[in-house]
Amino acid sequence: MRGLWDLPMFRNIFWMGLSSFVRLSTNLLLFTLIARHLGPEEFGHYMFWYGVTLLCALIAHYGLSHMLLKEISQHPENVANTLGESLSLRLMLSAVLVLCALGGSVLVDRPELLLVLLLAHLMETISETFYVTYRALGHYARESQLAACVAITQFGFVAAAVITKQNTAVIAVAFLTGKVAQLALILPISKQTFGRFSLQPVGAAFRLARRAKAYAIDNLLGSAFGNIDSTVLRIYVGIDAVGIYQSGMRIFIGIAQAAAVFSSVFLPAMAKQALCKEKNPRTALTLQASFMMYGLVAGLALAYFSDQIVDLAFGESYSELATLLPFFGLLFFVRLSADAWGVILMATGYQAYRAKVAAIHWIFALLLGSFLTYDLKAQGWIVALILASLLQGVLFAIRIIRSKIESSMKLSIGTAIIGGMLFIPKLI
């Protein structure tokens, strides 16, 4: 065990895994409590505006997290300037979004949810700038400790609102309060860790925006997953379907946090190798195996234990979810298989290509999903996402083959075939 602990990548995965476990467990429990308390219809309203405001907040996020992971790990001496520029851009975009939301709030049915949840997501975006900087510099233990502390605090605020049987608006305010507390905690500690940093002029923020536009497009399209779904389902099926679907999507996104751990650890390592023009097949192979095996195991768990998961987490009013979880499981496996290729492409400088593929992915999903959702409701939308993610993975793999990037095509094809067959009994 001592020998493994001496390996930096093992230590990083451990610390990231520990904080992700705390955040995963608290987030899953929180959304489960909210879903049980509000019921499918009101939870549908909450998750609809949660998704809409998260999509808006992605504009302020601007995809800078992956750029920070890559650039700070390659040039740690410039951390203060890079951090200051990123904060300036995100704050500027956040201010524009808040002004737009204030103007648009008079036109929507739940203005309180629009404004409160948007502020919460924007607070999270600012805090996440610091978290990513910790990871890029290798301070995984410090980042994990902060994230775990914040997750527990967040849980306390929202759980108190649920236990005291507050309405949807109060629960949203409790969610915002947790995000404000997070920023208040992380800001002074980050100043001690990174040294003096300051906001940059508007011109510097605009220059960063031009330089990072490929990251922004890729992140906006990639993060639309799980959030644009609510809009589609509300149009074609109804608000109750949004509540049922999003209860399953919360489980999906929760277990996907482990994939974010792999990405946060492997991306800086592969970016350094790309900067030095090194080729390390073992790193790429380990990355692929980690993504695909976790996707397979977690996906099969969703498929084969769907009834038990629904009964334990959400109760009888969400019984329709049991028929959707096997499809969520297959989607999870396919998506993580594609993400493995995507991380390799990002680390080796193919961000613009990733953004183009993400656009193709969503055009395909929306076109096919509009047709299938009309006939098959939520199940049809998930099938469309499965096929769109499969297309995305194929396009990623084609670029990797043409670019002669070190990877294992045999591992991917073999695991994909065997894994896909294991899902068949639960899908038919």
C-alpha positions as CSV (number, residue, x, y, z in Angstrom):
1,M,0.0,0.0,0.0
2,R,2.9,2.3,0.8
3,G,4.3,1.9,-2.7
4,L,1.0,2.8,-4.3
5,W,0.6,5.9,-2.1
6,D,4.0,7.1,-3.3
7,L,2.5,7.3,-6.8
8,P,1.2,10.9,-7.4
9,M,-1.6,9.8,-9.7
10,F,-2.9,7.3,-7.1
11,R,-2.8,9.9,-4.4
12,N,-4.7,12.4,-6.7
13,I,-7.4,9.9,-7.5
14,F,-7.8,9.0,-3.8
15,W,-8.3,12.7,-2.8
16,M,-10.5,13.5,-5.7
17,G,-12.5,10.3,-5.1
18,L,-12.9,11.1,-1.4
19,S,-14.4,14.6,-2.1
20,S,-16.4,13.3,-5.0
21,F,-17.9,10.6,-2.8
22,V,-18.9,13.2,-0.2
23,R,-20.4,15.5,-2.8
24,L,-22.1,12.5,-4.6
25,S,-23.7,11.1,-1.5
26,T,-24.9,14.5,-0.2
27,N,-26.2,15.6,-3.6
28,L,-28.0,12.4,-4.3
29,L,-29.6,12.5,-0.8
30,L,-30.6,16.1,-1.2
31,F,-32.3,15.6,-4.6
32,T,-34.0,12.5,-3.2
33,L,-35.3,14.4,-0.3
34,I,-36.5,17.3,-2.5
35,A,-38.2,14.9,-5.0
36,R,-40.0,13.0,-2.2
37,H,-41.1,16.2,-0.5
38,L,-42.3,18.1,-3.6
39,G,-43.8,15.2,-5.6
40,P,-43.4,14.7,-9.4
41,E,-45.2,17.8,-10.5
42,E,-43.7,20.4,-8.3
43,F,-40.3,18.7,-8.5
44,G,-40.7,19.0,-12.3
45,H,-41.1,22.8,-11.9
46,Y,-38.0,22.9,-9.7
47,M,-35.9,20.9,-12.0
48,F,-37.2,22.6,-15.1
49,W,-35.9,26.0,-13.8
50,Y,-32.8,24.3,-12.3
51,G,-31.9,23.1,-15.8
52,V,-32.9,26.4,-17.6
53,T,-30.8,28.5,-15.2
54,L,-27.9,26.1,-15.4
55,L,-27.9,26.4,-19.2
56,C,-27.8,30.2,-18.8
57,A,-25.0,30.0,-16.3
58,L,-22.9,28.0,-18.7
59,I,-22.4,31.2,-20.6
60,A,-20.6,32.7,-17.6
61,H,-18.8,29.4,-17.1
62,Y,-17.4,29.7,-20.6
63,G,-15.7,26.3,-20.5
64,L,-12.7,27.8,-18.7
65,S,-12.3,24.9,-16.3
66,H,-10.7,22.5,-18.8
67,M,-8.6,25.4,-20.1
68,L,-7.4,26.2,-16.6
69,L,-6.6,22.5,-15.9
70,K,-4.5,22.4,-19.1
71,E,-2.8,25.8,-19.0
72,I,-2.0,26.2,-15.3
73,S,-0.6,22.6,-15.2
74,Q,1.7,23.6,-18.2
75,H,2.6,27.1,-16.9
76,P,2.2,27.2,-13.1
77,E,4.3,30.3,-12.8
78,N,1.4,32.3,-14.4
79,V,-1.3,31.1,-12.0
80,A,-2.1,34.6,-10.6
81,N,-2.7,36.2,-14.0
82,T,-4.6,33.2,-15.4
83,L,-6.8,33.1,-12.3
84,G,-7.4,36.8,-12.3
85,E,-8.4,36.8,-16.0
86,S,-10.8,33.9,-15.6
87,L,-12.5,35.5,-12.6
88,S,-12.9,38.8,-14.5
89,L,-14.5,37.1,-17.5
90,R,-16.8,35.0,-15.4
91,L,-17.9,38.0,-13.2
92,M,-18.5,40.2,-16.3
93,L,-20.6,37.5,-18.0
94,S,-22.5,36.8,-14.7
95,A,-23.5,40.5,-14.4
96,V,-24.9,40.5,-17.9
97,L,-26.9,37.3,-17.2
98,V,-28.4,38.7,-14.0
99,L,-29.5,41.9,-15.8
100,C,-31.1,39.8,-18.5
101,A,-32.9,37.6,-16.0
102,L,-34.3,40.6,-14.1
103,G,-35.8,41.9,-17.3
104,G,-37.1,38.5,-18.4
105,S,-38.6,37.5,-15.0
106,V,-41.8,39.4,-15.7
107,L,-42.5,37.1,-18.6
108,V,-42.2,33.6,-16.9
109,D,-44.5,31.6,-14.7
110,R,-42.0,31.1,-11.8
111,P,-39.8,34.2,-11.7
112,E,-38.6,33.4,-8.1
113,L,-37.1,30.1,-9.3
114,L,-35.5,31.8,-12.3
115,L,-33.7,34.5,-10.3
116,V,-32.7,32.4,-7.2
117,L,-31.5,29.4,-9.0
118,L,-29.6,31.5,-11.6
119,L,-27.7,33.3,-8.8
120,A,-26.9,29.9,-7.2
121,H,-25.4,28.6,-10.4
122,L,-23.4,31.7,-10.9
123,M,-22.0,31.5,-7.4
124,E,-21.0,27.9,-8.1
125,T,-19.3,29.0,-11.3
126,I,-17.1,31.6,-9.4
127,S,-16.2,29.1,-6.7
128,E,-15.4,26.4,-9.3
129,T,-12.7,28.7,-10.7
130,F,-10.7,28.2,-7.5
131,Y,-11.4,24.5,-7.2
132,V,-10.0,23.9,-10.7
133,T,-6.9,26.0,-9.9
134,Y,-6.2,23.8,-6.9
135,R,-6.4,20.7,-9.1
136,A,-4.2,22.2,-11.8
137,L,-1.5,22.9,-9.3
138,G,-1.7,19.4,-7.7
139,H,-3.3,20.6,-4.4
140,Y,-5.8,17.7,-4.5
141,A,-5.9,17.2,-0.8
142,R,-6.8,20.9,-0.1
143,E,-9.4,21.0,-2.8
144,S,-11.0,17.8,-1.5
145,Q,-11.1,19.0,2.0
146,L,-12.8,22.3,0.9
147,A,-15.3,20.5,-1.4
148,A,-16.3,18.0,1.3
149,C,-16.8,20.7,3.9
150,V,-18.9,22.8,1.5
151,A,-21.0,19.8,0.4
152,I,-21.9,19.0,4.0
153,T,-22.8,22.7,4.7
154,Q,-24.9,22.8,1.5
155,F,-26.7,19.7,2.6
156,G,-27.5,21.2,6.0
157,F,-29.2,24.3,4.5
158,V,-31.4,22.5,2.0
159,A,-32.2,19.5,4.2
160,A,-33.4,21.9,6.9
161,A,-35.8,23.5,4.4
162,V,-37.1,20.1,3.3
163,I,-37.5,18.7,6.8
164,T,-39.5,21.8,7.9
165,K,-41.7,21.2,4.8
166,Q,-41.0,24.5,3.1
167,N,-42.3,25.3,-0.4
168,T,-40.3,25.2,-3.7
169,A,-39.1,28.8,-3.5
170,V,-37.7,28.5,0.0
171,I,-35.9,25.3,-1.0
172,A,-34.3,27.2,-3.8
173,V,-33.3,30.0,-1.5
174,A,-31.7,27.4,0.8
175,F,-29.8,26.1,-2.2
176,L,-28.5,29.6,-3.0
177,T,-27.5,30.2,0.7
178,G,-25.3,27.1,0.5
179,K,-23.5,28.5,-2.6
180,V,-23.0,31.9,-1.0
181,A,-21.4,30.1,2.1
182,Q,-19.2,28.2,-0.2
183,L,-17.7,31.3,-1.9
184,A,-17.3,33.0,1.5
185,L,-15.3,30.0,2.7
186,I,-13.1,29.4,-0.3
187,L,-12.1,33.0,-1.2
188,P,-9.9,33.8,1.8
189,I,-8.3,30.4,1.8
190,S,-7.5,30.7,-1.9
191,K,-5.8,34.0,-1.3
192,Q,-3.5,32.4,1.2
193,T,-2.7,29.4,-1.2
194,F,-2.2,31.2,-4.5
195,G,-0.8,34.5,-3.2
196,R,-2.0,37.8,-4.4
197,F,-4.2,37.9,-7.5
198,S,-6.5,40.6,-8.8
199,L,-9.2,41.1,-11.3
200,Q,-8.0,42.1,-14.8
201,P,-9.2,44.9,-17.1
202,V,-12.1,44.4,-19.4
203,G,-9.8,44.2,-22.3
204,A,-7.9,41.3,-20.8
205,A,-11.2,39.5,-20.2
206,F,-12.2,40.0,-23.8
207,R,-8.9,38.6,-25.1
208,L,-9.4,35.6,-22.9
209,A,-12.9,35.1,-24.3
210,R,-11.6,35.1,-27.8
211,R,-8.8,32.6,-26.9
212,A,-11.1,30.3,-25.1
213,K,-14.1,30.3,-27.5
214,A,-13.6,26.7,-28.5
215,Y,-13.7,25.6,-24.9
216,A,-16.9,27.7,-24.4
217,I,-18.7,26.1,-27.3
218,D,-17.6,22.6,-26.3
219,N,-18.6,23.1,-22.7
220,L,-22.0,24.7,-23.5
221,L,-22.9,21.9,-25.9
222,G,-21.5,19.2,-23.6
223,S,-23.1,20.5,-20.4
224,A,-26.5,20.8,-22.1
225,F,-26.8,17.1,-21.4
226,G,-29.3,16.6,-18.6
227,N,-30.6,20.2,-18.7
228,I,-32.0,20.8,-22.2
229,D,-33.9,17.5,-21.6
230,S,-36.4,19.3,-19.4
231,T,-37.4,21.7,-22.1
232,V,-37.9,19.0,-24.7
233,L,-40.0,16.8,-22.3
234,R,-42.1,19.7,-21.1
235,I,-43.0,20.6,-24.7
236,Y,-43.8,17.0,-25.8
237,V,-44.9,15.2,-22.6
238,G,-45.7,17.5,-19.7
239,I,-44.3,18.7,-16.4
240,D,-44.9,15.4,-14.6
241,A,-42.6,13.7,-17.0
242,V,-39.9,16.3,-16.3
243,G,-40.1,15.3,-12.6
244,I,-39.9,11.6,-13.3
245,Y,-37.1,12.0,-15.9
246,Q,-35.0,14.4,-13.8
247,S,-35.1,12.1,-10.7
248,G,-33.3,9.5,-12.9
249,M,-31.0,12.1,-14.3
250,R,-29.9,13.2,-10.8
251,I,-28.8,9.7,-10.2
252,F,-27.1,9.6,-13.6
253,I,-25.2,12.9,-13.0
254,G,-24.4,11.9,-9.4
255,I,-22.6,8.7,-10.4
256,A,-20.9,10.5,-13.3
257,Q,-18.9,12.5,-10.7
258,A,-16.4,9.7,-10.6
259,A,-15.7,10.2,-14.3
260,A,-15.0,13.9,-13.5
261,V,-12.4,12.6,-11.0
262,F,-10.7,10.6,-13.8
263,S,-10.8,13.6,-16.1
264,S,-9.4,16.0,-13.5
265,V,-6.5,13.7,-12.8
266,F,-5.6,12.4,-16.3
267,L,-6.1,15.7,-18.2
268,P,-3.3,17.6,-16.5
269,A,-0.9,14.6,-16.8
270,M,-1.6,14.1,-20.5
271,A,-1.4,17.9,-21.2
272,K,2.1,18.0,-19.7
273,Q,3.1,15.0,-21.9
274,A,1.6,16.8,-25.0
275,L,3.6,19.9,-24.1
276,C,6.8,18.0,-23.9
277,K,5.9,15.9,-27.0
278,E,6.0,12.7,-25.0
279,K,4.1,9.6,-25.8
280,N,3.0,7.4,-22.9
281,P,0.6,4.7,-24.1
282,R,0.1,3.5,-20.5
283,T,-1.6,6.8,-19.4
284,A,-4.1,6.7,-22.3
285,L,-4.8,3.0,-21.8
286,T,-5.4,3.6,-18.1
287,L,-7.7,6.5,-18.8
288,Q,-9.7,4.4,-21.3
289,A,-10.0,1.4,-19.0
290,S,-11.0,3.6,-16.1
291,F,-13.8,5.3,-18.0
292,M,-15.2,2.3,-19.8
293,M,-15.1,-0.2,-16.9
294,Y,-16.7,2.3,-14.5
295,G,-19.3,3.1,-17.1
296,L,-20.1,-0.6,-17.6
297,V,-20.3,-1.5,-13.9
298,A,-22.4,1.6,-12.9
299,G,-24.6,1.3,-16.0
300,L,-25.4,-2.4,-15.4
301,A,-26.2,-1.5,-11.7
302,L,-28.8,1.0,-12.9
303,A,-30.2,-1.6,-15.4
304,Y,-30.4,-4.6,-13.1
305,F,-31.4,-2.9,-9.8
306,S,-33.9,-0.3,-11.2
307,D,-36.8,-1.4,-9.0
308,Q,-34.8,-1.4,-5.8
309,I,-33.3,2.0,-6.6
310,V,-36.6,3.6,-7.2
311,D,-38.3,2.1,-4.1
312,L,-35.4,3.0,-1.9
313,A,-34.8,6.5,-3.2
314,F,-38.0,8.0,-4.5
315,G,-41.0,5.9,-3.5
316,E,-44.2,4.7,-5.2
317,S,-45.1,8.0,-6.8
318,Y,-42.0,7.6,-9.0
319,S,-42.7,4.0,-10.1
320,E,-42.5,5.0,-13.8
321,L,-38.8,5.7,-13.4
322,A,-38.0,1.9,-13.0
323,T,-38.7,1.4,-16.7
324,L,-36.4,4.2,-17.6
325,L,-33.3,3.3,-15.5
326,P,-32.1,0.4,-17.8
327,F,-32.0,2.9,-20.7
328,F,-30.2,5.4,-18.4
329,G,-27.7,2.6,-17.6
330,L,-26.9,2.0,-21.3
331,L,-26.7,5.7,-21.9
332,F,-24.2,6.0,-19.0
333,F,-22.0,3.3,-20.5
334,V,-22.0,4.7,-24.0
335,R,-21.4,8.3,-22.8
336,L,-18.4,7.4,-20.7
337,S,-16.9,5.3,-23.5
338,A,-17.1,8.4,-25.7
339,D,-15.8,10.7,-23.0
340,A,-12.7,8.6,-22.7
341,W,-11.8,9.5,-26.3
342,G,-12.8,13.1,-25.7
343,V,-10.4,13.6,-22.8
344,I,-7.5,12.3,-24.9
345,L,-8.4,14.8,-27.7
346,M,-8.7,17.7,-25.3
347,A,-5.3,16.9,-23.8
348,T,-3.6,16.7,-27.2
349,G,-5.0,20.0,-28.5
350,Y,-8.1,19.0,-30.5
351,Q,-10.5,21.3,-28.6
352,A,-11.9,22.9,-31.8
353,Y,-12.7,19.4,-33.2
354,R,-14.4,18.4,-29.9
355,A,-16.6,21.5,-30.2
356,K,-17.7,20.6,-33.8
357,V,-18.5,17.1,-32.8
358,A,-20.5,18.3,-29.8
359,A,-22.6,20.5,-32.2
360,I,-23.2,17.5,-34.5
361,H,-24.1,15.4,-31.4
362,W,-26.8,17.8,-30.3
363,I,-28.2,18.5,-33.8
364,F,-28.6,14.7,-34.2
365,A,-30.1,14.3,-30.7
366,L,-32.6,17.1,-31.1
367,L,-33.8,16.0,-34.5
368,L,-34.1,12.3,-33.6
369,G,-35.3,13.1,-30.1
370,S,-38.2,15.3,-31.3
371,F,-39.5,12.4,-33.4
372,L,-38.9,9.6,-30.8
373,T,-40.2,11.6,-27.8
374,Y,-43.5,12.3,-29.5
375,D,-44.1,8.6,-29.9
376,L,-42.2,7.0,-26.9
377,K,-42.1,10.0,-24.5
378,A,-39.2,10.0,-22.0
379,Q,-37.9,6.6,-23.2
380,G,-37.7,7.9,-26.8
381,W,-35.6,10.9,-25.7
382,I,-33.1,8.6,-23.8
383,V,-32.8,6.4,-26.9
384,A,-32.0,9.5,-29.0
385,L,-29.3,10.4,-26.5
386,I,-27.8,6.9,-26.6
387,L,-27.5,7.0,-30.4
388,A,-26.2,10.6,-30.4
389,S,-23.5,9.6,-27.8
390,L,-22.6,6.6,-29.9
391,L,-22.1,8.9,-33.0
392,Q,-20.0,11.2,-30.9
393,G,-17.7,8.4,-29.7
394,V,-17.3,7.2,-33.3
395,L,-16.3,10.7,-34.5
396,F,-13.8,11.1,-31.7
397,A,-12.3,7.7,-32.5
398,I,-11.9,8.5,-36.1
399,R,-9.9,11.7,-35.3
400,I,-7.7,9.8,-32.9
401,I,-7.0,7.1,-35.5
402,R,-6.1,9.7,-38.2
403,S,-3.9,11.7,-35.8
404,K,-2.1,8.5,-34.7
405,I,-2.6,9.4,-31.0
406,E,-1.5,6.6,-28.6
407,S,-4.7,4.7,-27.5
408,S,-6.2,1.3,-27.6
409,M,-8.9,0.7,-30.2
410,K,-9.1,-3.0,-29.4
411,L,-10.0,-2.3,-25.7
412,S,-12.8,0.1,-26.7
413,I,-14.4,-2.1,-29.4
414,G,-14.2,-5.2,-27.3
415,T,-15.6,-3.6,-24.2
416,A,-18.3,-1.9,-26.2
417,I,-19.5,-5.1,-27.8
418,I,-19.5,-7.2,-24.6
419,G,-21.0,-4.4,-22.5
420,G,-23.8,-3.7,-25.0
421,M,-24.8,-7.4,-25.0
422,L,-25.1,-7.4,-21.2
423,F,-27.7,-4.6,-21.3
424,I,-30.0,-6.4,-23.9
425,P,-32.0,-8.6,-21.3
426,K,-33.1,-5.5,-19.4
427,L,-34.0,-3.5,-22.5
428,I,-36.3,-5.9,-24.3
